[in-house]
Amino acid sequence: AGGVGLILCQWAKHLGATVIGTVGSEEKARLVRANGCDHPVLYRAVDFVAAVKALAPEGVAAVFDGVGKDTFVASLDCVRPFGMLVNYGNASGHVPPLDLILLSKKGSLAVSRPGFSHFIADRKSYVAACDALFDLVRRGVLKIAIGRRYALRDHGGEALLRRVDAAWSVAVGLALVDNVRAADFQARAMLDALDAGDPKRLARGFAMAACFSSAERGSRK
């Protein structure tokens, strides 16, 4: 029921898939159902593997797992032979080491762990992906929920921009000296900003995450 999950539900439904989604509450079940999920499953209340198998006895073609440690291994039992399990997040912790023989035993399965930085490394591919995404948004296929809006004029816009400039300088220096990994810092910056609930810190978090991405890419050239 998070941002990526809601987009996945809508996009998969647009492509003609029957969508089964695991959620943690009835409120989230209503939310994902409104965004294209055919069968919400309350994974804390029921055995989600059994629930999926009841809906798709042969298993599903693909699982997209954003939870990680608590659901990844069990999700292998949800996939049909020759299907794929994609882990894109670690909300409950990192996925434990995987014994590859399990993929053979459970149906000649494939596993993928995409990394965002690889998808934006080539500008041509990056632009094509953005075009595909925003075309669906413009056409109303994907509806993006905007939880909150901030006007810079209401929050000291000029002072905020000065802080962003300062953050850029600091971030570039740290990334070059310490070789900080952009993906790790982005996660920390976003969580810190969102937890604070402060619009200035939220904007600064986005700026710092962008700084570290750019700085790290520059340090590798």
VONUDO-949568 format. One record per residue: residue number from 1; chain; x, y, z of N, C-alpha, C, O, CB in turn. Coordinates in steps of 0.001 Angstrom, whole numbers, plus 500000, padded with zeros to 6 digits. Each point is the difference from the previous one (the first is absolute). Glycine has a CB too. Example, Ala and Ser with C-alpha at 12.3 -4.5 7.8 and 13.67 -1.06 7.14 Angstrom:
2
  seq  mol     n_X     n_Y     n_Z    ca_X    ca_Y    ca_Z     c_X     c_Y     c_Z     o_X     o_Y     o_Z    cb_X    cb_Y    cb_Z
    1    A  513190  494310  507800  499110  501190  500000  500900  501200  500000  501036  499981  500665  497072  498846  500581
    2    A  501542  502223  498034  500820  501190  500060  499230  501090  500730  500509  501108  500169  500675  498264  497686
END
This chain:
221
  seq  mol     n_X     n_Y     n_Z    ca_X    ca_Y    ca_Z     c_X     c_Y     c_Z     o_X     o_Y     o_Z    cb_X    cb_Y    cb_Z
    1    A  500816  498790  500000  499184  501210  500000  500852  501263  500000  499474  501102  500158  498750  497639  501042
    2    A  503092  501106  498623  500879  501157  499906  499976  500585  498598  499250  499541  499139  502200  499496  502652
    3    A  499372  501975  497988  500015  500664  498710  500306  499073  498841  499287  500004  498996  501396  502020  502184
    4    A  500372  497178  498948  500374  499076  498924  498927  498929  499827  499634  499655  498877  502811  500760  501589
    5    A  497057  499067  500642  498981  498952  499926  498734  500453  499288  499421  499250  499214  501498  499825  502882
    6    A  498652  502153  498179  498789  500512  499355  500211  500190  498496  499097  499744  499204  500268  501394  502943
    7    A  501827  499310  497474  500303  500129  498568  500054  498622  499359  499486  499808  498898  501801  502320  501525
    8    A  499334  496910  500260  500069  498633  499476  498613  499418  499762  499744  499382  498966  502419  500304  502233
    9    A  496944  500519  499767  498637  499479  499852  499332  500576  498751  499424  499266  499197  500402  500483  503303
   10    A  500257  501558  497350  499340  500655  498867  500629  499594  498670  499294  499739  499026  500138  502187  502464
   11    A  501898  498022  498477  500697  499694  498745  499742  498547  499594  499742  499709  498832  502041  502002  501717
   12    A  498292  497383  500427  499755  498587  499702  498574  499788  499501  499764  499237  499063  501920  500110  502679
   13    A  497370  501337  498896  498601  499890  499570  499833  500532  498582  499261  499426  499200  499978  500808  503185
   14    A  501446  500857  497306  499963  500579  498651  500516  499007  498961  499517  499971  498868  500798  502316  502118
   15    A  500664  496902  499402  500577  499008  499087  499174  498718  499920  500335  499086  499247  501900  501859  501265
   16    A  496683  498993  500271  499106  498852  499922  500204  498934  501051  499407  498925  499910  500523  501527  497735
   17    A  500897  499821  503351  500275  499007  501040  498873  499944  501029  499306  500989  500239  503148  499382  499427
   18    A  497380  498455  500933  499195  499879  501208  500938  500279  501157  501017  499322  500148  497358  498975  498821
   19    A  501303  502685  501850  500940  500490  501011  499595  499514  501390  498878  500224  500452  501597  501801  498132
   20    A  500468  497304  502081  499841  499585  501392  501016  500807  500808  501188  500010  499680  498008  497612  499695
   21    A  500333  503050  501668  500906  500835  500780  499924  499714  501480  498909  499848  500550  500872  501882  497727
   22    A  501365  498194  502377  500017  499797  501450  500034  501349  500698  500772  500880  499619  500408  496905  500111
   23    A  497991  502379  501285  499911  501246  500757  499901  499682  501481  499737  498864  500395  499150  502302  497665
   24    A  501330  499871  502757  500017  499769  501437  498746  500379  500751  499910  499744  501200  502449  500597  498624
   25    A  496658  500268  499504  498790  500419  500706  498827  500105  499035  500177  500030  498782  501222  501210  502892
   26    A  497397  498815  498893  498789  500149  499188  499999  501341  499268  499542  500094  498861  499200  498440  502751
   27    A  501770  502494  499045  500063  501317  499362  500869  499949  498745  499643  500558  498962  500037  500546  503278
   28    A  501470  498215  497870  500876  499882  498837  499387  499098  498934  500241  500187  498808  501740  500175  502676
   29    A  497230  498664  498947  499324  499135  499033  499031  500818  499150  499911  499800  498788  500307  498238  502784
   30    A  499064  502876  499058  499083  500863  499242  500770  500899  499038  499562  500252  498877  498817  499707  503042
   31    A  502775  500519  498541  500815  500891  499167  500514  499288  498752  499893  500532  498895  500773  500727  503161
   32    A  499893  497534  498113  500552  499305  498836  498898  499522  499065  500187  499956  498784  501770  499336  502596
   33    A  496889  500350  499189  498875  499585  499144  499571  501151  499096  499644  499787  498841  499586  498584  502925
   34    A  500805  502840  498764  499641  501176  499214  501050  500330  498945  499757  500800  499097  498994  500060  502871
   35    A  502416  498516  498157  501087  500272  499052  500331  498791  499128  501120  499878  499504  499794  501770  502119
   36    A  498113  497457  498190  500173  498931  499033  500313  498626  500533  500131  499054  499224  500592  502687  499348
   37    A  499401  498123  502753  500290  498682  500564  498704  499184  500086  499052  500398  500678  502906  500550  500643
   38    A  498014  497919  497991  498789  499173  499975  499774  499260  501316  498863  499834  500441  501443  499903  497103
   39    A  500785  499822  503079  499880  499144  501190  500996  500441  501082  501117  499484  500044  498126  498584  498498
   40    A  500376  502874  502331  500874  500352  501119  500044  498853  501019  498972  499395  500306  500501  503062  499353
   41    A  501707  497254  500854  500175  498937  500989  500638  500598  501249  501066  500612  499925  499168  497620  498257
   42    A  499117  501590  502961  500534  500509  501269  501055  499016  500514  499682  499037  500699  498116  502147  499849
   43    A  503457  499075  499094  501042  498993  500241  500335  499813  501477  500612  498996  500365  500305  501569  497414
   44    A  498695  500379  503076  500240  499819  501437  498912  499143  500649  500208  499428  501070  500955  502790  498980
   45    A  497689  497699  499300  498864  499275  500575  499858  498595  499446  499417  499135  500654  499451  503033  499657
   46    A  501658  497589  498486  499846  498692  499363  501347  499556  499411  500929  500796  499861  496625  499697  499618
   47    A  502521  498241  500188  501157  499465  499286  499907  500487  498557  499171  499518  499229  500977  498417  502290
   48    A  500716  503031  498119  499828  500605  498679  500329  499039  498870  499471  500143  498898  501062  502048  502113
   49    A  500335  496827  499243  500309  499010  498959  498753  499174  499697  499653  499792  498837  502771  500108  501907
   50    A  496902  499627  500313  498773  499224  499805  498920  500842  499324  499248  499500  499163  501319  499123  502857
   51    A  499359  502659  498349  498994  500877  499391  500272  500188  498509  499072  500007  499190  500634  501173  503011
   52    A  501556  498972  497444  500353  500162  498584  499705  498711  499240  499451  500038  498899  502339  501641  501705
   53    A  498573  497184  499980  499765  498716  499331  498504  499713  499832  499594  499345  499039  502564  499808  501918
   54    A  497029  501335  499977  498554  499822  499860  499470  500796  498802  499042  499591  499343  500765  500048  503149
   55    A  500820  501481  497242  499589  500834  498871  500639  499561  498693  499392  500096  498934  500315  501788  502643
   56    A  501540  497626  498518  500748  499574  498806  500692  498683  500327  501177  500003  500358  499178  502407  498862
   57    A  498945  496469  500664  500540  498699  500431  501353  499640  499393  500801  499328  500650  496872  499957  499617
   58    A  502598  501145  498509  501288  499688  499370  501082  501015  500356  501153  499852  499597  497603  499072  498537
   59    A  500871  502099  502618  500941  501055  500333  499852  501179  499066  499275  499927  499007  502291  498372  501882
   60    A  499114  502784  499423  499904  501215  499200  501214  500126  499086  501043  499394  500244  497620  501719  501577
   61    A  501183  499684  497125  501090  500161  499037  501159  500787  500590  501158  499741  499671  497177  500162  498481
   62    A  501367  501051  502712  501063  500836  500575  499572  500532  501351  498828  500298  500228  501955  500338  497480
   63    A  500186  499476  503181  499787  500628  501305  500929  501210  500076  501186  499898  499688  498155  497878  501426
   64    A  500118  503367  499300  500793  501197  500245  499987  500240  501505  498968  500339  500579  500486  500669  497122
   65    A  501690  498814  502915  500093  500027  501457  500745  501244  500471  501185  500171  499711  498769  497320  500336
   66    A  499345  503372  500680  500630  501181  500559  500238  499895  501491  500515  500936  500611  498416  500368  497613
   67    A  500704  497572  502372  500124  499826  501453  501366  499438  500383  500624  500471  500951  496905  499168  499188
   68    A  502937  499350  499116  501330  499466  500262  500026  498807  500930  499372  498980  499717  501452  503272  499915
   69    A  499889  497861  501469  500325  498873  500877  498783  499176  500408  500062  498770  499978  501843  502559  500847
   70    A  496998  499315  499543  498845  499282  500555  499173  499263  498949  499229  499108  500354  500711  502595  501430
   71    A  500195  498639  496945  499117  499418  498985  500721  499348  498821  499382  499243  499250  498990  502465  501411
   72    A  502904  498565  499162  500685  499585  498775  500019  498486  499805  499542  499499  498972  501852  502533  501232
   73    A  499128  497246  500769  500150  498549  499837  498638  499333  499831  499839  499131  499142  502264  500928  502235
   74    A  496912  500340  499435  498664  499424  499872  499388  500321  498646  499205  499217  499481  500500  500971  502987
   75    A  500653  500947  496955  499447  500388  498705  500430  499060  498885  499333  499919  498968  500653  502433  501809
   76    A  501122  496937  499417  500420  499015  499000  498913  498944  499782  499865  499456  498905  502539  500925  501744
   77    A  496828  499338  500397  498946  498990  499897  498747  500526  499300  499063  499245  499741  501826  499726  502338
   78    A  499103  502325  497618  498852  500590  499296  500189  500005  498484  499047  500226  499254  500530  501192  502749
   79    A  501653  498332  497542  500322  500172  498586  499821  498687  499242  500402  498936  500471  501214  502894  500122
   80    A  497780  498263  498240  499818  498818  499149  501335  499599  499365  500927  500809  499967  496675  499867  499566
   81    A  502512  498087  499962  501234  499589  499336  500397  500984  498892  499163  500458  499222  500279  497150  501305
   82    A  501847  502698  499426  500602  500926  499037  499594  501452  500251  500228  500865  499154  499789  497284  499184
   83    A  499384  502120  502819  499627  501368  500335  501159  500767  500606  501116  499488  500100  496552  499750  500249
   84    A  502057  501996  500055  501052  500883  500519  499581  500662  501305  498844  500377  500191  501930  500031  497472
   85    A  500209  499723  503232  499822  500737  501247  500930  501208  499961  501217  499855  499890  498145  498031  501402
   86    A  500054  503305  498798  500764  501242  499958  499960  500643  501381  498927  500340  500498  500553  499988  497036
   87    A  501670  499837  503078  500084  500706  501281  500491  501416  499741  501096  500193  499473  499360  497646  501787
   88    A  498734  503158  499110  500399  501379  499741  500075  500845  501270  500263  501201  499930  498700  498587  497828
   89    A  500806  499592  503410  500051  500763  501237  500259  499125  501203  499851  498780  499937  498614  502851  499054
   90    A  501926  498999  502113  500361  499265  501215  499329  500608  501226  500660  500278  501001  501534  499102  497960
   91    A  496493  500824  500960  499285  500648  501098  500168  499250  501326  500039  500626  501059  498316  500238  497272
   92    A  501743  497816  501621  500136  499207  501228  501443  499564  500247  500269  499279  500961  497387  499930  498725
   93    A  503262  501212  499471  501395  499594  500121  500495  499361  498713  499221  499687  499100  500458  499986  503354
   94    A  501639  500139  497481  500595  499431  498802  499627  498530  499830  499854  499263  500976  502028  502360  499239
   95    A  497968  497972  498545  499708  498596  499686  501192  499138  500392  501137  500369  499707  497339  500314  498388
   96    A  501296  498174  502563  501123  499140  500391  500650  499362  498773  499404  499976  498923  499470  499566  503281
   97    A  502349  499941  497957  500665  499333  498876  499114  498906  499408  499334  499265  500728  502895  501231  500314
   98    A  497772  499407  497639  499107  499074  499309  500775  498815  499449  500983  500171  499279  497494  501727  500142
   99    A  501073  496899  500922  500562  498776  499437  499417  499818  498600  498801  499761  499859  501477  499174  502454
  100    A  500547  501174  496660  499503  499973  498628  499288  498702  499646  499163  499989  499097  502684  501528  500305
  101    A  498465  497389  501287  499347  498737  499683  498498  500076  500283  499212  499247  499429  502925  499532  501090
  102    A  497472  502155  500384  498574  500186  500272  499239  500421  498751  498848  499614  499803  501716  501001  502543
  103    A  500091  500180  496814  499338  500463  498781  499695  498837  499075  498987  500000  499301  502182  502194  500900
  104    A  499704  496824  499799  499771  498790  499196  498887  499155  500612  499094  499548  499299  503318  500463  499973
  105    A  497665  499782  502030  499028  499144  500668  498577  500559  499947  499029  499244  499961  502802  499991  501526
  106    A  498057  502079  498512  498680  500616  500065  499428  500358  498634  498979  500681  499908  501656  500190  502304
  107    A  500034  498662  496712  499386  500190  498682  500845  500713  498968  499458  500657  499110  498458  499370  502081
  108    A  503414  499859  498905  500882  500686  499049  499680  501492  499963  499740  500578  498945  500441  497318  499678
  109    A  499848  502701  502554  499600  501399  500142  501155  500953  499702  501165  499603  499998  497149  499698  501705
  110    A  501348  501941  498052  500996  501056  499817  499792  501054  501082  498872  500280  500405  501235  499303  497085
  111    A  501003  500996  502972  499950  501037  501032  500726  501233  499483  501048  499896  499361  498859  498372  502495
  112    A  499527  502899  498425  500629  501256  499582  500017  500976  501168  499052  500074  500782  500187  499567  496837
  113    A  501869  501114  502484  500085  501059  501009  500479  501271  499282  501199  500280  499975  499301  498046  501936
  114    A  498563  502450  497502  500388  501197  499251  500546  501095  500911  499603  500126  501159  498664  499311  497145
  115    A  502643  501343  501149  500546  501163  500692  499700  501251  499190  500279  500050  498802  501548  498545  502238
  116    A  497612  502404  499602  499537  501197  499290  501114  500657  499183  499768  500443  498874  498549  499906  502937
  117    A  502884  499715  498751  501077  500725  499332  500333  499422  498628  500429  500737  499112  500475  499834  503126
  118    A  498908  498123  497573  500307  499386  498715  498988  500396  498932  500323  500018  498812  500731  498073  502395
  119    A  497736  502224  499206  498963  500362  499045  500123  501444  499520  499406  500376  498989  499113  497963  502106
  120    A  502250  502466  499631  500167  501389  499585  501419  500298  499540  500325  501147  499692  497885  499480  501900
  121    A  502639  498345  498358  501391  500213  499599  500107  500406  498537  500836  500831  499646  499877  497503  502065
  122    A  498444  501085  497434  499988  500336  498582  498860  500983  499742  498831  499662  500186  502154  498073  499189
  123    A  499355  503481  500198  498985  501039  499865  498887  499616  499029  498834  500303  500253  502923  501366  500266
  124    A  498580  497676  498383  498988  499634  499018  498950  499074  500610  498799  500190  499808  502904  500069  498371
  125    A  498769  498741  502554  499067  499074  500649  499202  500702  501098  498808  499745  500177  502751  498353  499313
  126    A  499113  502785  501240  499355  500755  501077  498859  500856  499456  498903  500008  500558  503265  500021  500712
  127    A  498095  500694  497637  498982  500862  499400  498840  499164  499467  498838  500380  500148  502932  501308  499254
  128    A  498543  497177  499979  498945  499138  499463  499097  499485  501114  498780  499950  499843  502732  499386  498274
  129    A  499088  500282  503008  499214  499514  501134  499126  501111  500575  498838  499771  500334  502960  498557  500181
  130    A  498766  502879  499600  499221  501138  500504  498845  500325  499065  498887  500283  500444  503166  500627  500665
  131    A  498226  499046  497579  498944  500285  499022  498854  499000  500128  498829  500376  499944  502886  500594  498499
  132    A  498635  497742  501729  498968  498973  500133  499163  500228  501255  498775  499879  499975  502695  498497  498805
  133    A  499211  501956  502318  499298  500225  501267  499066  501204  499904  498812  499895  500308  503130  499108  500930
  134    A  498594  502136  498336  499203  501219  500018  498938  500021  498913  499017  500731  500116  502938  500444  500825
  135    A  498225  498037  498006  498937  499857  499010  498779  499344  500640  498866  500416  499761  502843  499413  498386
  136    A  498532  499140  502670  498888  499329  500679  499356  500906  501039  498790  499942  500218  502334  497862  499406
  137    A  499686  503033  501016  499450  500954  500966  499127  501023  499289  498891  500293  500445  503112  499391  501043
  138    A  498503  500864  497398  499227  500998  499261  498681  499434  499479  498993  500705  499943  503148  500399  499417
  139    A  497873  497613  500261  498795  499383  499446  499045  499514  501086  498917  499500  499700  502417  499827  498314
  140    A  499064  500820  503230  499127  499605  501098  500037  498523  500318  499221  499526  500828  499354  502340  498547
  141    A  502327  497388  499975  500143  498573  500292  500571  499823  501405  499549  499144  500761  500789  500338  496780
  142    A  500656  501332  502791  500594  499983  501329  499577  501261  500731  500187  501111  499504  501786  497518  499693
  143    A  497455  501190  501985  499600  501133  500828  500941  500062  501198  500035  499083  500821  497526  500733  498439
  144    A  503193  501261  500832  500995  500155  501050  499392  500787  501163  499562  501138  499830  502316  498784  498465
  145    A  498102  499469  502864  499441  500669  501186  501003  501021  500532  501150  499660  500279  497486  498280  500298
  146    A  500928  503303  499560  500831  501059  500579  499521  500214  501425  498938  500579  500230  501464  500544  497504
  147    A  500380  498411  503208  499567  500032  501396  500044  501370  500633  499232  500285  500919  501556  497426  499246
  148    A  500123  503164  499343  500164  501303  500630  500671  500951  499026  500835  499581  499198  499314  499355  503079
  149    A  499499  502330  497782  500614  501008  499136  500583  501113  500870  499446  500342  501045  498932  499121  497067
  150    A  502756  501098  501436  500624  501116  500695  500299  501109  498998  500496  499732  498906  500498  498708  502824
  151    A  498711  502780  498632  500372  501154  499181  501246  500631  500592  500037  500314  501189  497555  500093  498136
  152    A  503440  499780  499840  501245  500555  500511  499788  501378  500615  500679  500366  500959  500566  498335  497315
  153    A  497818  502060  501179  499786  501350  500527  499502  499975  501446  500126  500984  500728  499375  499794  496949
  154    A  499935  498088  502724  499499  499886  501365  501054  499499  500974  499768  499954  501208  497991  499629  497850
  155    A  503379  500050  500421  501004  499371  500869  501389  500597  499798  501003  499293  500093  497655  498607  499853
  156    A  501399  503396  499778  501294  500662  499864  500775  499487  498812  501085  499445  500168  498956  500886  502271
  157    A  499428  499840  496358  500591  499426  498794  501452  500365  499790  500813  499131  499687  496959  500929  499340
  158    A  502578  501229  501141  501382  500423  499743  500965  499346  500978  501071  499535  499611  498084  502644  499501
  159    A  500460  497790  502157  500871  499370  501005  500157  498512  499713  501078  499432  500175  498198  502265  501535
  160    A  499631  497679  497847  500059  498575  499693  500955  499728  498846  500773  499043  500042  496881  500698  500777
  161    A  502294  501102  498150  500903  499821  498865  501449  500172  500414  500875  499300  499490  497336  501509  498984
  162    A  502060  500119  502452  501378  500157  500491  500470  498738  500708  501154  499592  499870  498478  502874  500374
  163    A  499451  496921  500509  500354  498756  500696  500256  498874  499004  500886  499173  500210  497743  501547  501766
  164    A  500586  499248  496926  500207  498987  498980  501365  500170  499360  500702  499018  499761  496833  500879  499819
  165    A  502852  501368  500135  501318  500267  499424  501102  499518  500934  500975  499391  499562  498093  502590  499213
  166    A  500769  498297  502518  500998  499561  500973  500041  498477  500079  501070  499399  500092  498591  502721  501214
  167    A  499163  497271  498657  499932  498536  500066  500714  499376  498808  500670  498976  500136  497150  501172  501104
  168    A  502034  500477  497584  500651  499484  498798  501507  499958  500196  500639  498991  499700  497497  501909  498878
  169    A  502431  500187  501922  501454  500063  500183  500482  498943  500978  500990  499312  499753  498946  503131  499756
  170    A  499351  497434  501606  500387  499008  501007  499879  498590  499444  500890  499173  500201  498367  502382  501617
  171    A  499635  498160  497474  499755  498653  499495  501048  499582  498981  500476  498865  500019  497093  501467  500383
  172    A  502791  500594  498701  501015  499669  499000  501308  499652  500674  500652  499019  499641  498242  502491  498707
  173    A  501494  499304  502642  501254  499735  500692  499995  498658  500708  500965  499244  499890  499324  503191  500393
  174    A  498645  497255  500442  499930  498734  500724  500007  498813  499056  500653  498991  500268  498099  502155  501543
  175    A  500524  498970  497085  499921  498883  499070  501353  499723  499367  500363  498843  499789  497245  501710  499764
  176    A  503142  500503  500143  501304  499817  499372  501028  499465  500996  500823  499150  499660  498635  502703  498745
  177    A  500486  498656  502835  501002  499600  500987  499706  498622  500571  500891  499157  500101  499472  503241  500453
  178    A  498396  497381  499815  499642  498772  500699  499438  498918  499095  499779  498872  500442  499795  502516  501525
  179    A  500192  498949  496763  499433  499038  499049  498693  499418  500517  499776  498791  499933  502527  500665  499272
  180    A  496841  501411  501308  498696  499577  500531  499150  499459  498869  499935  500610  498932  500188  501106  502911
  181    A  499238  497176  498363  499134  499432  498969  498706  500788  499928  499328  500200  501012  501677  497523  499340
  182    A  498644  502729  498436  498840  500863  499833  498713  499326  500454  499173  500626  500664  501988  500469  497437
  183    A  498663  497641  501550  498735  499331  500324  499774  499954  501504  498886  500230  500470  501321  498395  497450
  184    A  500859  501073  502844  499862  499937  501449  499668  501373  500575  499141  500131  500872  502471  497952  499187
  185    A  499086  502942  499437  499750  501323  500538  498611  500504  499638  499341  500656  500806  503094  499807  499061
  186    A  497120  499228  498912  498664  500413  499598  498959  499457  500967  499092  500718  500419  501647  499357  497189
  187    A  499399  498649  502745  499040  499387  500919  500021  500706  501345  498947  500313  500556  501333  497487  498282
  188    A  500932  502459  501699  500089  500654  501301  499426  501415  499950  499288  500425  500911  502740  498200  499611
  189    A  498291  502100  498399  499533  501380  499878  498483  500064  499915  499367  500841  500639  502769  499759  498218
  190    A  497286  498501  500347  498545  500023  499840  499292  499617  501296  499025  500645  500386  501258  498795  497193
  191    A  500194  499526  503090  499362  499577  501244  500102  501085  501061  499041  500262  500726  501488  497357  498726
  192    A  500629  503007  500633  500195  501063  500976  499056  501163  499725  499388  500545  500918  503009  498771  499343
  193    A  497492  501061  498466  499147  501130  499636  498526  499696  500235  499266  500837  500524  502431  499844  497785
  194    A  497871  498124  501306  498595  499638  500158  499620  499857  501464  498922  500422  500417  501160  498430  497379
  195    A  500825  500541  502988  499713  499840  501426  499882  501352  500691  499208  500153  500930  502000  497655  499054
  196    A  499572  503174  499569  499982  501307  500641  498679  500723  499771  499558  500765  500857  502910  499359  498860
  197    A  496890  499638  499121  498744  500674  499698  500150  501499  499844  499031  500747  500133  499823  497468  501092
  198    A  502365  502224  498494  500296  501423  499864  500251  500303  498532  500885  499388  499402  500088  500720  502938
  199    A  498275  500824  497050  500157  500251  498571  501406  500431  499608  500477  499650  498921  497145  500963  501039
  200    A  503045  500144  500905  501352  500435  499673  500960  498808  499984  500837  499874  499105  498683  502380  501917
  201    A  500347  496889  499966  500869  498826  500038  499660  499029  498880  500878  499322  499468  499351  500948  503003
  202    A  498485  499668  497174  499590  499128  498907  500667  500449  498703  500566  499186  499271  497229  500359  501875
  203    A  502134  501749  498573  500639  500520  498785  501505  499793  500061  500625  499654  498998  497547  502049  500751
  204    A  502410  498507  501425  501448  499811  500143  500376  498542  499790  501046  499699  499426  499052  502231  502167
  205    A  499039  497157  498877  500284  498581  499809  500038  499630  498536  500888  499269  499561  498046  500256  502615
  206    A  500095  500981  497058  500003  499743  498560  501246  500583  499358  500627  499364  499152  496870  500636  500832
  207    A  502860  501209  500421  501168  500650  499412  501275  499232  500317  500844  499796  499127  497998  502409  501057
  208    A  501294  497372  501062  501208  499266  500390  500096  498664  499285  501084  499588  499587  498844  501529  502636
  209    A  498926  498195  497629  500016  498727  499281  500446  500203  498561  500789  499218  499470  497381  499920  502007
  210    A  501326  501905  497900  500401  500297  498628  501475  500352  499929  500697  499601  499066  496989  501188  500438
  211    A  502789  499960  501486  501422  500371  500034  500893  498770  500042  500971  499901  499250  498427  502221  501916
  212    A  500268  496947  499712  500844  498829  500151  499975  499135  498745  501017  499410  499635  498568  500642  502826
  213    A  499256  499869  496873  499924  499226  498753  500927  500600  498965  500771  499286  499359  496855  500070  501136
  214    A  502301  501973  499339  500802  500656  498984  501479  499956  500360  500854  499764  499145  497213  501720  500311
  215    A  502220  498745  501815  501399  500029  500423  500650  498635  499848  501145  499892  499561  498313  501944  502038
  216    A  499804  497121  498767  500580  498661  499924  500250  499617  498548  501036  499420  499674  497793  499929  502454
  217    A  500207  500980  496989  500217  499690  498580  501224  500737  499475  500769  499460  499204  496764  500174  500483
  218    A  502643  501617  500769  501164  500758  499541  501299  499407  500516  501008  500022  499293  497582  502020  500629
  219    A  501408  497423  501312  501226  499446  500571  500454  498735  499322  501158  499606  500135  498200  501394  501992
  220    A  499727  498335  497125  500362  498757  499327  500544  500246  498595  500531  499079  499379  497723  499751  501957
  221    A  501623  502400  498149  500435  500271  498630  501508  500157  499930  500548  500233  498923  497262  500866  500604
END
